[in-house]
Amino acid sequence: MRLSVIVLTFLFFVSGCSTTGSVSNMHEKSMQIHPGSTNDEVMALFGVPGDRSFKGKGEAWQYCSTGFFQDKYITVWFYEGIVEGLTTYNKSDAVGTCTQTFSRVDWGQAPDDLKMKLTIKEE
C-alpha cells in the first residue's frame, strides 16, 4: 500500500512537470516557427505563453519545459504580431516547475531586426 502511494505521488509530479511537453517535443515545435509566422500560429503550436513582455510594438512570449536535470526555455520575439526570431536558454538550478522561474525578458537579446524596428519606431 505504501509503495503504491509513493508511485502514484511520483507519477503525479512527473505528469505535471512540463508546460509544453517534453524538451524534445518542445524543440520539434520550435523548428516549425519561422520569421513571418503569426502569433496565432505560435499559439496553435505552443498554447498560451507562460510569460509575456511588451516594448512598443514588440512582444516577447516565453515558454518552458521542465526536465529532470535542466529546464529549457524559448522566447519568441514578435513585431506587430509577426515572428521576428526565437531565442533559447536553459536553467539547471530551478526549483519547482519551470513556469515559476522565467528570466526577465532582456530586450538586448532580441533579434537585430526587431531591435532596429523598435529603435526607429520609438524615436
Salt bridges, closest charged atoms under 4 A:
GLU59 OE2 - ARG52 NH2 2.79
GLU80 OE2 - LYS57 NZ 3.18
GLU84 OE2 - LYS117 NZ 2.74
ASP112 OD1 - LYS115 NZ 3.42
